Amino acid sequence: MISSVYIANGTFTLQTGKDGIQSDNEEDAEKGFVYLGDGNYTITADGDGVSASSWMQIDDGTYTITTGGGSANGEAHTDNMQPGQMGGMGGMGGRRP
């Protein structure tokens, strides 16, 4: 399980059979985030191009992302989340890592 991803200032070429960049952590809401900083990113992924379970921040850079559809082509799921639990879209946007 990956707790967080920080990437910045470089040239990155990723080709994956799953998500391009992914971070998740179901036990700790303070983890599961992705930070991408200035750089050149080329991502080709069968799943999502970039996926974060908690939050994501992207500062500057050039991005070329090609995906296989990710969650739009996945199976439908039903969650029985109680009010106030983290899940779905959103999260802690705007918070610096």
All heavy atoms as an XYZ file, in Angstrom:
696
protein
N       0.847     -1.177      0.000
C       0.000      0.000      0.000
C       0.893      1.242      0.000
O       1.803      1.365      0.797
C      -0.903     -0.022      1.223
C      -1.645      1.231      1.419
S      -2.845      1.234      2.772
C      -2.177      0.142      3.959
N       0.606      2.149     -0.894
C       1.351      3.395     -0.988
C       0.632      4.448     -0.156
O      -0.578      4.590     -0.226
C       1.450      3.868     -2.447
C       2.234      2.844     -3.257
C       2.091      5.228     -2.538
C       2.256      3.131     -4.729
N       1.400      5.197      0.649
C       0.792      6.213      1.504
C       0.706      7.571      0.841
O      -0.216      8.319      1.081
C       1.582      6.336      2.801
O       1.474      5.147      3.533
N       1.694      7.925      0.016
C       1.669      9.217     -0.651
C       2.656      9.221     -1.808
O       3.572      8.416     -1.850
C       2.024     10.337      0.328
O       3.319     10.113      0.857
N       2.425     10.139     -2.746
C       3.295     10.266     -3.913
C       3.637     11.741     -4.088
O       2.739     12.578     -4.149
C       2.603      9.751     -5.196
C       3.477      9.979     -6.408
C       2.235      8.275     -5.067
N       4.921     12.065     -4.123
C       5.419     13.408     -4.430
C       6.312     13.275     -5.662
O       7.289     12.524     -5.636
C       6.314     13.960     -3.322
C       5.651     14.289     -2.029
C       5.615     13.372     -0.995
C       5.104     15.549     -1.826
C       5.038     13.684      0.213
C       4.527     15.869     -0.619
C       4.492     14.935      0.404
O       3.926     15.246      1.601
N       6.014     14.013     -6.728
C       6.854     14.005     -7.923
C       6.969     15.447     -8.409
O       5.973     16.160     -8.496
C       6.241     13.144     -9.049
C       5.977     11.717     -8.567
C       7.168     13.130    -10.259
C       5.245     10.852     -9.576
N       8.200     15.867     -8.761
C       8.379     17.238     -9.232
C       9.674     17.381    -10.025
O      10.617     16.619     -9.845
C       8.403     18.210     -8.054
N       9.674     18.405    -10.897
C      10.871     18.877    -11.584
C      11.628     17.795    -12.342
O      12.711     17.397    -11.970
C      11.821     19.559    -10.595
C      11.175     20.717     -9.902
O      10.406     21.453    -10.510
N      11.458     20.890     -8.638
N      11.035     17.343    -13.422
C      11.721     16.364    -14.256
C      10.894     16.029    -15.473
O       9.857     16.640    -15.733
N      11.362     15.044    -16.210
C      10.622     14.527    -17.351
C      10.266     13.088    -17.021
O      11.146     12.277    -16.709
C      11.478     14.589    -18.632
O      11.786     15.960    -18.893
C      10.731     14.011    -19.817
N       8.959     12.778    -17.063
C       8.468     11.481    -16.637
C       7.600     10.877    -17.737
O       6.672     11.518    -18.215
C       7.652     11.620    -15.349
C       8.395     12.344    -14.273
C       8.238     13.711    -14.106
C       9.278     11.677    -13.447
C       8.936     14.395    -13.123
C       9.983     12.350    -12.465
C       9.817     13.708    -12.300
N       7.910      9.643    -18.127
C       7.127      8.917    -19.115
C       6.699      7.611    -18.470
O       7.541      6.791    -18.093
C       7.949      8.642    -20.384
O       8.386      9.891    -20.926
C       7.111      7.913    -21.427
N       5.390      7.417    -18.320
C       4.848      6.223    -17.679
C       3.900      5.517    -18.632
O       3.042      6.159    -19.242
C       4.080      6.597    -16.410
C       4.828      7.421    -15.373
C       3.868      7.916    -14.315
C       5.931      6.597    -14.759
N       4.025      4.204    -18.726
C       3.088      3.395    -19.493
C       2.724      2.205    -18.619
O       3.602      1.416    -18.242
C       3.691      2.925    -20.809
C       2.681      2.196    -21.667
C       3.160      2.009    -23.088
O       4.190      2.528    -23.493
N       2.392      1.278    -23.853
N       1.439      2.105    -18.239
C       1.028      1.084    -17.283
C      -0.206      0.321    -17.757
O      -0.983      0.822    -18.562
C       0.705      1.698    -15.908
O      -0.515      2.436    -16.013
C       1.808      2.612    -15.422
N      -0.376     -0.855    -17.205
C      -1.565     -1.657    -17.462
C      -2.662     -1.381    -16.460
O      -3.741     -1.957    -16.533
N      -2.394     -0.502    -15.503
C      -3.376     -0.115    -14.482
C      -3.418      1.408    -14.429
O      -3.302      2.056    -15.446
C      -3.000     -0.717    -13.133
C      -3.040     -2.233    -13.128
C      -2.765     -2.779    -11.763
C      -2.865     -4.297    -11.795
N      -2.705     -4.882    -10.485
N      -3.573      1.986    -13.214
C      -3.521      3.444    -13.055
C      -2.091      3.935    -13.266
O      -1.143      3.259    -12.878
C      -3.996      3.857    -11.666
C      -5.482      3.600    -11.444
O      -6.205      3.451    -12.444
O      -5.901      3.547    -10.282
N      -1.951      5.126    -13.853
C      -0.626      5.680    -14.097
C       0.092      6.036    -12.813
O       1.173      5.533    -12.522
N      -0.492      6.915    -12.014
C       0.027      7.284    -10.696
C      -1.124      7.095     -9.727
O      -2.206      7.647     -9.925
C       0.519      8.746    -10.670
C       1.664      8.938    -11.651
C       0.928      9.145     -9.259
C       2.083     10.382    -11.837
N      -0.893      6.322     -8.666
C      -1.970      6.024     -7.723
C      -1.436      6.057     -6.299
O      -0.336      5.583     -6.026
C      -2.557      4.639     -7.987
C      -3.634      4.256     -7.007
C      -4.150      2.849     -7.226
O      -3.606      2.093     -8.019
N      -5.196      2.498     -6.523
N      -2.235      6.624     -5.404
C      -1.918      6.616     -3.984
C      -3.192      6.356     -3.210
O      -4.204      7.022     -3.426
C      -1.310      7.956     -3.564
O      -1.039      7.957     -2.188
N      -3.146      5.370     -2.323
C      -4.315      5.112     -1.488
C      -3.874      4.659     -0.106
O      -2.794      4.128      0.078
C      -5.261      4.090     -2.120
C      -4.583      2.778     -2.459
O      -3.573      2.430     -1.839
O      -5.070      2.094     -3.358
N      -4.718      4.959      0.864
C      -4.484      4.537      2.233
C      -5.821      4.602      2.944
O      -6.315      5.681      3.260
C      -3.460      5.426      2.933
C      -3.061      4.851      4.276
O      -3.908      4.476      5.079
N      -1.771      4.762      4.509
N      -6.418      3.438      3.177
C      -7.750      3.387      3.783
C      -7.722      3.559      5.300
O      -8.729      3.861      5.902
C      -8.436      2.078      3.407
C      -8.712      1.982      1.922
C      -9.355      0.673      1.528
O      -9.761     -0.092      2.420
O      -9.455      0.420      0.313
N      -6.543      3.367      5.922
C      -6.466      3.466      7.380
C      -6.206      4.877      7.892
O      -6.471      5.168      9.047
C      -5.353      2.550      7.923
C      -5.668      1.072      7.813
C      -5.119      0.479      6.531
O      -4.049      0.924      6.075
O      -5.765     -0.418      5.968
N      -5.661      5.769      7.061
C      -5.245      7.084      7.537
C      -5.679      8.153      6.537
O      -5.140      8.233      5.438
C      -3.727      7.113      7.723
C      -3.222      8.376      8.405
O      -3.974      9.379      8.456
O      -2.084      8.352      8.883
N      -6.643      8.993      6.918
C      -7.173     10.029      6.027
C      -6.136     11.096      5.689
O      -6.294     11.846      4.744
C      -8.404     10.692      6.652
N      -5.047     11.185      6.466
C      -3.981     12.139      6.187
C      -3.042     11.636      5.095
O      -2.146     12.355      4.674
C      -3.178     12.424      7.461
C      -3.969     13.174      8.511
C      -4.292     14.595      8.081
O      -3.414     15.294      7.566
O      -5.459     15.007      8.263
N      -3.216     10.413      4.657
C      -2.363      9.830      3.622
C      -3.233      9.528      2.406
O      -4.406      9.815      2.380
C      -1.683      8.579      4.149
C      -0.754      8.888      5.312
C      -0.084      7.659      5.822
C       0.824      8.008      7.001
N       1.399      6.806      7.589
N      -2.640      8.924      1.387
C      -3.388      8.623      0.175
C      -3.489      9.825     -0.741
O      -4.483     10.029     -1.413
N      -2.425     10.652     -0.797
C      -2.473     11.844     -1.626
C      -1.393     11.825     -2.696
O      -0.424     11.089     -2.611
C      -2.374     13.123     -0.789
C      -1.144     13.212      0.066
C       0.036     13.707     -0.443
C      -1.191     12.799      1.379
C       1.169     13.788      0.349
C      -0.059     12.884      2.187
C       1.119     13.376      1.664
N      -1.602     12.657     -3.722
C      -0.657     12.796     -4.827
C      -0.323     14.267     -4.986
O      -1.220     15.115     -5.016
C      -1.261     12.268     -6.148
C      -0.364     12.582     -7.332
C      -1.528     10.771     -6.064
N       0.976     14.584     -5.072
C       1.445     15.928     -5.391
C       2.304     15.833     -6.647
O       3.253     15.048     -6.688
C       2.276     16.528     -4.253
C       2.919     17.830     -4.664
C       2.195     19.012     -4.627
C       4.223     17.865     -5.147
C       2.766     20.209     -5.037
C       4.802     19.063     -5.563
C       4.064     20.225     -5.510
O       4.625     21.404     -5.927
N       1.940     16.595     -7.679
C       2.731     16.678     -8.902
C       3.139     18.123     -9.102
O       2.302     19.023     -9.100
C       1.925     16.207    -10.116
C       1.390     14.775    -10.063
C       0.552     14.474    -11.295
C       2.517     13.779     -9.918
N       4.441     18.356     -9.233
C       4.973     19.701     -9.426
C       5.541     19.860    -10.816
O       5.539     18.930    -11.622
N       6.039     21.029    -11.069
C       6.576     21.397    -12.372
C       7.347     20.239    -13.008
O       8.124     19.558    -12.349
C       7.493     22.608    -12.211
C       7.838     23.238    -13.539
O       7.040     23.098    -14.485
O       8.909     23.866    -13.624
N       7.094     19.999    -14.283
C       7.774     18.934    -15.009
C       7.017     18.611    -16.274
O       5.981     19.214    -16.580
N       7.522     17.654    -17.007
C       6.856     17.162    -18.213
C       6.412     15.735    -17.947
O       7.245     14.855    -17.693
C       7.819     17.195    -19.408
C       8.190     18.607    -19.777
O       7.321     19.434    -20.029
N       9.481     18.901    -19.799
N       5.101     15.497    -17.998
C       4.528     14.208    -17.669
C       3.811     13.640    -18.893
O       2.917     14.286    -19.446
C       3.513     14.349    -16.534
C       4.104     14.867    -15.245
C       4.305     16.234    -15.057
C       4.456     14.003    -14.229
C       4.848     16.716    -13.872
C       4.998     14.479    -13.041
C       5.189     15.834    -12.873
O       5.721     16.309    -11.705
N       4.192     12.440    -19.284
C       3.487     11.716    -20.330
C       3.047     10.402    -19.707
O       3.881      9.576    -19.321
C       4.391     11.449    -21.553
O       4.863     12.707    -22.046
C       3.630     10.727    -22.641
N       1.731     10.230    -19.558
C       1.185      9.045    -18.883
C       0.223      8.349    -19.835
O      -0.720      8.958    -20.336
C       0.449      9.437    -17.587
C       1.396     10.172    -16.639
C      -0.163      8.206    -16.922
C       0.719     10.783    -15.432
N       0.476      7.067    -20.069
C      -0.437      6.216    -20.838
C      -0.834      5.078    -19.909
O       0.016      4.298    -19.481
C       0.238      5.663    -22.107
O       0.714      6.760    -22.887
C      -0.741      4.852    -22.935
N      -2.120      5.005    -19.561
C      -2.579      4.041    -18.562
C      -3.864      3.362    -19.021
O      -4.713      3.991    -19.638
C      -2.812      4.749    -17.236
N      -3.993      2.074    -18.680
C      -5.237      1.370    -18.967
C      -6.346      1.806    -18.013
O      -7.514      1.739    -18.347
C      -5.039     -0.143    -18.868
C      -4.256     -0.707    -20.034
O      -4.046      0.024    -21.029
O      -3.847     -1.882    -19.960
N      -5.995      2.243    -16.815
C      -6.965      2.716    -15.825
C      -6.990      4.229    -15.807
O      -6.967      4.892    -16.846
N      -6.999      4.801    -14.598
C      -6.973      6.254    -14.435
C      -5.565      6.780    -14.689
O      -4.578      6.111    -14.378
C      -7.383      6.647    -13.013
C      -8.829      6.287    -12.706
O      -9.663      6.361    -13.628
O      -9.122      5.933    -11.558
N      -5.455      7.990    -15.190
C      -4.143      8.602    -15.385
C      -3.495      8.923    -14.058
O      -2.345      8.582    -13.806
N      -4.241      9.574    -13.158
C      -3.768      9.907    -11.813
C      -4.934      9.667    -10.861
O      -6.046     10.124    -11.105
C      -3.291     11.373    -11.720
C      -2.759     11.670    -10.324
C      -2.241     11.687    -12.776
N      -4.667      8.958     -9.755
C      -5.720      8.622     -8.801
C      -5.216      8.795     -7.376
O      -4.134      8.323     -7.038
C      -6.153      7.161     -9.021
O      -7.095      6.752     -8.053
N      -6.005      9.492     -6.541
C      -5.654      9.691     -5.130
C      -6.893      9.426     -4.282
O      -7.969      9.923     -4.587
C      -5.168     11.114     -4.898
N      -6.741      8.640     -3.216
C      -7.898      8.332     -2.371
C      -8.231      9.461     -1.403
O      -9.353      9.557     -0.935
C      -7.662      7.043     -1.586
O      -6.613      7.184     -0.654
N      -7.271     10.328     -1.103
C      -7.511     11.398     -0.150
C      -7.599     12.752     -0.858
O      -8.654     13.355     -0.901
C      -6.397     11.421      0.898
O      -6.612     12.435      1.839
N      -6.492     13.231     -1.434
C      -6.505     14.499     -2.146
C      -5.342     14.555     -3.120
O      -4.419     13.762     -3.047
C      -6.503     15.687     -1.208
C      -5.347     15.769     -0.254
C      -5.271     15.188      0.968
C      -4.112     16.463     -0.440
N      -4.064     15.482      1.555
C      -3.332     16.262      0.708
C      -3.592     17.240     -1.473
C      -2.067     16.804      0.860
C      -2.323     17.779     -1.309
C      -1.590     17.561     -0.156
N      -5.425     15.516     -4.027
C      -4.432     15.676     -5.075
C      -4.140     17.159     -5.256
O      -5.043     17.986     -5.172
C      -4.980     15.099     -6.379
C      -4.067     15.229     -7.568
S      -4.823     14.627     -9.108
C      -5.549     13.090     -8.613
N      -2.867     17.474     -5.513
C      -2.492     18.851     -5.825
C      -1.528     18.812     -6.998
O      -0.560     18.059     -6.989
C      -1.815     19.520     -4.629
C      -1.415     20.949     -4.924
C      -0.917     21.659     -3.685
O      -1.293     21.319     -2.561
N      -0.078     22.645     -3.885
N      -1.810     19.636     -8.009
C      -0.965     19.717     -9.191
C      -0.571     21.174     -9.381
O      -1.428     22.049     -9.492
C      -1.695     19.181    -10.436
C      -2.034     17.702    -10.226
C      -0.851     19.382    -11.682
C      -2.847     17.077    -11.333
N       0.743     21.429     -9.390
C       1.274     22.773     -9.564
C       2.118     22.820    -10.828
O       3.164     22.165    -10.896
C       2.144     23.176     -8.369
C       1.344     23.385     -7.097
O       0.188     23.818     -7.182
O       1.892     23.118     -6.011
N       1.663     23.586    -11.795
C       2.402     23.814    -13.034
C       2.711     22.501    -13.759
O       2.182     21.469    -13.439
C       3.683     24.612    -12.767
C       3.391     25.977    -12.173
O       2.409     26.609    -12.619
O       4.120     26.406    -11.269
N       3.526     22.578    -14.770
C       3.918     21.400    -15.529
C       3.162     21.267    -16.834
O       2.208     21.997    -17.118
N       3.623     20.330    -17.643
C       2.993     19.993    -18.914
C       2.569     18.539    -18.838
O       3.391     17.671    -18.506
C       3.988     20.196    -20.076
O       4.413     21.564    -20.066
C       3.350     19.867    -21.411
N       1.295     18.252    -19.149
C       0.744     16.922    -18.965
C       0.104     16.411    -20.253
O      -0.716     17.104    -20.854
C      -0.315     16.928    -17.859
C       0.258     17.330    -16.531
C       0.397     18.672    -16.195
C       0.692     16.377    -15.630
C       0.964     19.048    -14.995
C       1.251     16.746    -14.426
C       1.386     18.080    -14.106
O       1.942     18.448    -12.914
N       0.479     15.199    -20.629
C      -0.185     14.474    -21.713
C      -0.613     13.145    -21.098
O       0.235     12.304    -20.766
C       0.766     14.228    -22.901
O       1.243     15.494    -23.368
C       0.054     13.502    -24.023
N      -1.919     12.978    -20.906
C      -2.435     11.787    -20.225
C      -3.445     11.098    -21.136
O      -4.436     11.701    -21.548
C      -3.081     12.150    -18.878
C      -2.062     12.848    -17.978
C      -3.639     10.903    -18.208
C      -2.623     13.369    -16.683
N      -3.183      9.824    -21.428
C      -4.072      9.005    -22.233
C      -4.494      7.817    -21.383
O      -3.636      7.100    -20.862
C      -3.367      8.506    -23.507
O      -2.840      9.634    -24.212
C      -4.324      7.743    -24.401
N      -5.812      7.621    -21.218
C      -6.287      6.543    -20.350
C      -7.216      5.604    -21.095
O      -7.760      5.940    -22.141
C      -7.035      7.101    -19.130
O      -8.248      7.715    -19.569
C      -6.189      8.104    -18.369
N      -7.413      4.434    -20.482
C      -8.308      3.435    -21.033
C      -9.718      3.574    -20.520
O     -10.537      2.693    -20.665
N     -10.020      4.668    -19.862
C     -11.377      4.894    -19.391
C     -11.498      4.879    -17.884
O     -12.413      5.437    -17.328
N     -10.584      4.208    -17.194
C     -10.600      4.199    -15.734
C     -11.947      3.827    -15.166
O     -12.594      2.890    -15.618
N     -12.400      4.559    -14.167
C     -13.633      4.216    -13.458
C     -14.867      4.296    -14.342
O     -15.860      3.630    -14.084
C     -13.804      5.124    -12.240
O     -13.881      6.475    -12.649
N     -14.824      5.079    -15.413
C     -15.984      5.176    -16.302
C     -16.291      3.846    -16.969
O     -17.442      3.556    -17.312
C     -15.742      6.240    -17.372
N     -15.292      3.005    -17.149
C     -15.496      1.697    -17.778
C     -15.483      0.552    -16.777
O     -15.513     -0.606    -17.159
C     -14.415      1.453    -18.840
C     -14.606      2.349    -20.039
O     -15.717      2.702    -20.390
N     -13.516      2.742    -20.650
N     -15.425      0.875    -15.485
C     -15.387     -0.154    -14.446
C     -16.774     -0.636    -14.075
O     -17.797     -0.140    -14.553
N     -16.798     -1.635    -13.192
C     -18.061     -2.167    -12.698
C     -18.734     -1.162    -11.771
O     -18.054     -0.417    -11.073
C     -17.811     -3.446    -11.894
C     -17.331     -4.616    -12.713
C     -17.126     -5.836    -11.842
O     -17.938     -6.052    -10.906
O     -16.162     -6.560    -12.071
N     -20.052     -1.170    -11.757
C     -20.801     -0.316    -10.840
C     -20.697     -0.893     -9.438
O     -20.733     -2.106     -9.244
C     -22.262     -0.232    -11.268
N     -20.517     -0.045     -8.427
C     -20.420     -0.466     -7.028
C     -21.375      0.367     -6.199
O     -21.672      1.508     -6.519
C     -19.005     -0.247     -6.493
C     -17.976     -1.073     -7.168
N     -17.741     -2.375     -6.845
C     -17.136     -0.789     -8.181
C     -16.781     -2.859     -7.609
N     -16.402     -1.905     -8.435
N     -21.845     -0.223     -5.109
C     -22.693      0.487     -4.168
C     -21.997      0.504     -2.831
O     -21.607     -0.534     -2.317
C     -24.059     -0.215     -4.020
O     -24.675     -0.273     -5.297
C     -24.949      0.530     -3.062
N     -21.805      1.694     -2.257
C     -21.188      1.838     -0.945
C     -22.248      2.284      0.040
O     -23.107      3.103     -0.278
C     -20.079      2.897     -0.968
C     -18.857      2.445     -1.739
O     -18.588      1.224     -1.740
O     -18.190      3.289     -2.338
N     -22.183      1.762      1.234
C     -23.083      2.177      2.299
C     -22.327      3.068      3.271
O     -22.156      2.746      4.429
C     -23.656      0.950      3.026
C     -24.551      0.143      2.131
O     -25.321      0.713      1.361
N     -24.455     -1.166      2.197
N     -21.859      4.216      2.770
C     -21.076      5.148      3.577
C     -22.013      5.944      4.481
O     -23.069      6.399      4.048
C     -20.304      6.121      2.689
C     -19.324      5.458      1.747
S     -17.880      4.805      2.560
C     -17.055      6.323      2.971
N     -21.608      6.122      5.728
C     -22.350      6.935      6.671
C     -21.971      8.400      6.472
O     -20.855      8.692      6.041
C     -22.031      6.512      8.101
C     -22.418      5.077      8.406
C     -23.909      4.855      8.259
O     -24.703      5.689      8.693
N     -24.301      3.764      7.639
N     -22.848      9.348      6.758
C     -22.495     10.761      6.628
C     -21.219     11.075      7.386
O     -21.016     10.605      8.499
C     -23.693     11.486      7.241
C     -24.826     10.527      7.116
C     -24.199      9.149      7.252
N     -20.330     11.850      6.757
C     -19.086     12.248      7.395
C     -17.903     11.350      7.083
O     -16.775     11.698      7.354
N     -18.152     10.162      6.517
C     -17.043      9.295      6.154
C     -16.454      9.762      4.839
O     -17.155     10.237      3.966
C     -17.509      7.846      5.996
C     -17.848      7.174      7.294
C     -18.260      5.731      7.071
O     -19.047      5.445      6.175
N     -17.718      4.848      7.872
N     -15.131      9.594      4.685
C     -14.485      9.962      3.431
C     -14.842      8.945      2.372
O     -14.904      7.763      2.615
C     -12.967      9.991      3.596
C     -12.463     11.308      4.090
S     -10.694     11.370      4.005
C     -10.487     11.883      2.327
N     -15.009      9.418      1.171
C     -15.271      8.536      0.059
C     -15.687      9.352     -1.130
O     -16.056     10.509     -1.029
N     -15.604      8.776     -2.287
C     -16.028      9.454     -3.499
C     -15.132     10.617     -3.861
O     -13.954     10.629     -3.564
N     -15.688     11.606     -4.511
C     -14.930     12.763     -4.973
C     -14.684     13.723     -3.818
O     -15.309     13.662     -2.793
C     -15.726     13.490     -6.069
C     -16.052     12.635     -7.254
S     -14.613     12.182     -8.199
C     -14.265     13.742     -8.936
N     -13.764     14.622     -4.039
C     -13.520     15.661     -3.047
C     -12.306     15.358     -2.220
O     -11.307     14.895     -2.721
N     -12.380     15.591     -0.966
C     -11.231     15.362     -0.094
C     -10.713     16.689      0.421
O     -11.467     17.623      0.641
N      -9.413     16.792      0.556
C      -8.807     17.923      1.221
C      -8.113     18.855      0.210
O      -7.010     19.284      0.439
C      -7.802     17.433      2.232
C      -8.379     16.479      3.232
S      -7.049     15.472      3.826
C      -7.079     15.760      5.522
N      -8.727     19.120     -0.912
C      -8.113     19.919     -1.959
C      -7.522     21.223     -1.463
O      -8.029     21.841     -0.531
N      -6.425     21.622     -2.086
C      -5.793     22.872     -1.744
C      -4.828     22.812     -0.594
O      -4.118     23.757     -0.320
N      -4.752     21.712      0.074
C      -3.837     21.578      1.202
C      -2.468     21.156      0.694
O      -2.340     20.207     -0.033
C      -4.371     20.538      2.168
C      -3.549     20.418      3.393
C      -4.249     19.550      4.384
N      -3.272     19.196      5.390
C      -3.303     18.103      6.068
N      -4.259     17.241      5.873
N      -2.389     17.841      6.961
N      -1.435     21.855      1.068
C      -0.082     21.556      0.600
C       0.477     20.373      1.364
O       0.283     20.275      2.554
C       0.832     22.767      0.795
C       0.348     23.906     -0.047
C       1.323     24.708     -0.785
N       2.592     24.186     -1.087
C       3.030     24.036     -2.323
N       2.239     24.277     -3.323
N       4.245     23.642     -2.555
N       1.186     19.485      0.653
C       1.810     18.341      1.323
C       2.955     18.777      2.213
O       3.501     19.825      2.084
C       2.324     17.492      0.164
C       2.260     18.327     -1.063
C       1.386     19.493     -0.761
